[in-house]
């Protein structure tokens, strides 16, 4: 069966904010949707389905947010897939377009977060992280630090032990993120920090991570509108950017059987999703110009370089030293400043990545524009787990 291409008709994003300094989730989601509609030149009446992503909230928060924009009776599906929630909503929207189930679909993500470390709000039942916590306890211990830090710090520690990686590599990633964020008016933190400042920040796990190597809890919203080629032609929408291929992968047995923290945090999911996208598109990794990847910690950015195939396994230190993760190198990675600088409102992150890459491929990213960008790769990871990798291409 032939598929219709999923065109990115419009994108919207609000500047993320610290917990307590943002609007409520429904207002943030609605604002992002209005921005996406304006960008596409469409009205809410043109939307045939909507997928609303969030992690922390009651049922039907999507309706609460979207009813501020319009009440047209369309299906609204609420999506929760941990930190990959936004890209999961995008995955479902893309499927609706490609299958012919709809011609114009909205994906929106938002999150109103609380200060401090991530925590479960349900204490009277098993958590989806029980097995992950058990594996982490066995592999790294260190129960006095927050779990997310143990997960990703443990993965970084595993890479250090395997390949001789040092704190310097993680500090260079954080410093690079800040240099990129200086040019992004939507970044929460857009002050440049040096490698030395990153290393001198308070130590959160001795010898493994400083505070500046972790992204902050953040509130925000982002949205994307996808449409079919025929809908775009009918409504005069440019077909500049389309989703060429997309893959969602959940955990393999190796997540736990490998007894390696890199696997616990989804290295094999990342590698498998990247392979699937390349096979489906016929586009190799060397043809990618710009990447937005899930840098919830500098440690995850480093191991994701290898998981996506941007460099060989064990080659991340050389990749970083050569500047191949920034402007003038092989792959401009996180030109937005990434989660480390932009913030990480869980439900919105995947759609904020879509926002950035769409502007890169349109050539409208202003001071952060990657020259000649034609092919873009997005990586969004959620523990528990799911990984979504999306390949975009400019017409």
N, C-alpha and C positions, 0 to 999 in steps of 0.2 A: 504494500500500500504506500503510495507516495505521500510525503509529508509536506505541509506548507511551512515555510520558514517563520520563525517567531521574531518579529521586528521589535526592537526596543523603541517604542513610540514616544515615551516621556519618562523622565526621572525627577524625583524631588527629594530633598533632604533638608532638615533643619540642623542648626548647630547644636551639638550635644552639650550637655551641662552636667555639673556635679549633682548628686542626689540632694534634694532640698532646694535646688536653685532652678528647677525646670517647671514647666507647666505639667498638668496631669497627663497621663498616658493617652487619654482620648483626644485631648487638644493637640498633643504632639503628632499623633497619628493623622489626625485630620489635616493639620498644617502641611505635612509631607505629601498627602494625597492631593491637596489643592495645588501644591507646587508642581507635582507630576502632571496633573491635568492641564495646567497652564503651559507647561513645557511642551506637551503633546498637541495643544490647541484643541482640546476636547472638553466636553462637559461630562458630568457624572452620569447623565442619561445614556452616554455611549458605552458605559461599562456593562458587560454582560455577566461577569462573575468576579468575585473578589476573594483573595486568600490573605488572611490577616495573621501575622505571626507575633507572638509574645511568649515569654517564659513565666513571668511572675504576674499572675492576675486571675480573676475569676473567669468562668465560662462566659462566652459571647462578648468579651471585651472588644472584639473586632467590630461587632455591630454597634457598640457604644461609640467607637471612634468614627465609623463610617456614616452613622446617622447624622452627624454634624454636617456632613458634606451633601448627603442626599438619602432619601428613603424611597427606593424605586422597586423594591421587592425582589431584587436579584439574589442569587445564592451567595452567602458569605460563609466561608469555611475558615474556622479558627485552627491555627497551626502551632504546635509546640514541639521543637526538636533540639532543645538546649541551645548552645551557642550557634548552631547552624540553622536556627529557625527561619531567619530572613531568606536565606538561599533555598530553604525547603519550600517556602511559599512561592519563590520564583520558579523552582523546579515544577511545582504543580501548575502554576500559571502557564509555563512553557508547554507542558504536556497538553493542556486544554487547547492551546492554539494549534500545536502540531497535529493533534488528532482530529481537528475540525469540530470539536465540541463547542467552541466559541471563537469569535473573531476579535474580541477586544476584552482583555482581562487585566485586573489590577492585583498587584502584590504589594502589601504594605507591612512594615514591621515597626514595632515600637516597644519601649521598655521604660517603666518608671521604677528605678532601682533604689535600694536602701544603702546607706553608707556601710563600709566594712566588707569583710570577706563574704563570698557567696555561701548561702546556707539553705538547707531544706526548711520548708514551712510546714512539713507534715512529719510529726514525730511518733505517730501511733501505728506506723506500717513500714514495711521494708522500703528502702530507697533504691532507685535504679542504680545507685553507685556502690551497693554492698560489695559486689565482686571486685570492683575497681579499688575500693578502699582496702579490701583484704590483700589484694596483690601489692598495693602500694606499701602497706604495713610490712609485708614480707620482704619487699625489695629495698626499701629505703628507711623504714621506721620514721624517726624524727616527728613523732606525733604532736609535738608542741607547736608546729607551724600550720597555717591553714591548708586545707586539703588541695585547693587548686594550685597553690604554690608547691606543695609536695608532688602533685602529679607532674607539672611541667618542669619544675626545678629538678625533679628526679630524672626526667627524660634528658634534660641538659647534662646532668651528672653522668648518666649512662654514656652520652656522647663523649664527654670529657675522658671517661675511663677507657673507652674503645679507641679513640683517635687522638688523644692528647690535646683536645680543645681546652682553652683557658677562659677565664673571666673576660679577658681582653676582647675576644671575639664577640661575646654577648654585648659588651660595652660599645663596641664599634657599630653593632646593629642598632642599638638605642640612639647613639649619636647620629647615625645616618637618618633614622626616623625623624629626629628633631630638625635636621637640615631640610628635609622634604616638607615638614609641617610649617616651616616659616612661610612658605608660599601658599598655604591653604587657609583661607579665611574661615573655613568651617572646622578647623582643628581646635579641640579644646585647649591643648597645650601647643603653642606655636613659638615658644622660645627655644633657640638653639642651645643645646647642651653639648659639652665636649666629652670625649671618651674618659678623660680624667675625672670630670664631674660625676659621670655615671659610676665609676669605680669608687669614688669617695662617698657616695650616698650611703645611708644606713644599711647595714648588712641584714638581710632578712633570713638568710640561710648561709652560715659561714662557709666561705669558699665556693659557694654555688650561685648566689643571687643577691643583688642589691635592690633597693626599693625602686629605683628608676628603670629596672629591667622588667617591671610588671605594669600592665595597663590598669587604668583606674576604673572603679565602678562608675557608670555613667548612665544618664537618661537621654532619650532622643527618639527620633522617628525618621524613616526613609521609605520611599515608595518607587515602584516602577510600573509602567503600563506596557504590556505586550499586545501586539496585534498581528493579524495575518497580512500577507502581502496585498491581498485583494482589498482588505479594509483600509490599509494605508493608501492605496491608489485612489480609492473612492473618496477619502477624506483629505487628500492632499498632504499626507504625512510623509516626510522623507524616510527612505529605507536605508539610511546611512549605516545603522548598526543593527546587527542581528545576532542571535545565539546560534552559533555554528554547531555546537555539540555540548552536552551536559551529562554528568553522571552523578548519581548518589550511591554511596557505598556505606554499609554498616559493618560492624565488627566481624572479624574472622576468629577462628579458634586460636590463632596466633596471638591475639590480644593478651591472652593470659598464659597460653602454653609456652610462649617464647621466654617467659620470665625475664622480660626486658622492659623498663619503663618507657622506652621509645615506642614500643608496641602498645603499651597500655594507653598511651595518649593518641593513638591512631595513626602511627606511621604507615602501617600496611593499608589502612583505609585510603590514606592520601595517595600512596603509590598506585593502588588499584584504580582509583577514580581518574587519576592522571592518565594511566594507560588506556582506559576505556574511552576517554575523550579524544585522545590522539588517534586511536583506531577508528572511532566513529567519524571523525572529521577528515582524516587523512592529512592532518597538519602536525608536523613534528615540533618538539619543544624548541628547537633552534629557530623556528619561524615566529615565536612569540616575541613581542616587543615590550610589553608592559604587564606587570603582575600585581594583583592585590591579593595578599595571602594573610592567613589568620595568625597574626603576631600578638596573641593575648599575653605572651611573655617573649622576651628576646630569644629565649631558648627554643620556643616552638618555631619561630621564624627560621632559626638556623637549621633545625632538623627537617623543616619543610622544604628548604632549598634542595635537599637530597631526595626527599620523598617525591617531589614533583619532577625530579630529573634535571633541575637547573644546573646541577653539578654532580659529579660522581659521589657515591657513598664514601664518607671520610674526607671529602674534598671541600667542605664548607669553609674551613679556615683560609684556604688558598683563594676560594671564590670571593670571600670578604676582603682579604688583603689586596686582591687585584682590582677591587672596586667594581666587580661585575654585578653587584646588586643595586647600582645607582646610575645616575646619568653619566653617559660616556662609556658604560660597561655593557655587558651582554643583555641583561634583563633589568630594566628599571623596576625595582620592587617597592611597593607601597609608596607611590608618589604622593599619596594623600597624607602621609605621615603614619598611616596604619592605625591599628588599635592602640598602640603605645602612645600615640600623640593625639589621635582623633577621639579616643574613648571607645568604649565597648558596651553600648546598651544592647543586651543579648539579642532581642528580637529584631533590632534594626540593623545590625552589623552587616549581614549578607547583602541587604539592599543598599546600604551605604557604599559597599564595594562596587555594586552594579552602577550606582550613580557616578562614582569616580571613573570607572573604566568606560562608561558611555561617553563622558565628556572627553576622555583621552582620545577615543576613536573618532569623535566628531571634530577634534581639533579645537575644542573650546575650553581646555583646562587652564588657560591663561599662563601664569608664571610657572606652573608645575607641568606644563605640556611636554610630553615625550615626543620629540621631533619625529615625524613620519610614522607615528603609531598606526598600525593596520590590524594587528592581531593582539588580543588581550586575554589573559588567563586569570580566573578568580578561584580562590580556595577558601572555603569556609568550613570550620570543623566544630563539632559539638561532641563532648564526651558523653558516653552512655549507650550508643554513640551513633553519629552519622557524619559523613564528610561529603560535601557537594563541591565539585569542580566544574566550572563553566568556561567555555571558550567562546569569545565574541570575535566578530570580524567586521571590519569596515567595508562598505560597498566600494 
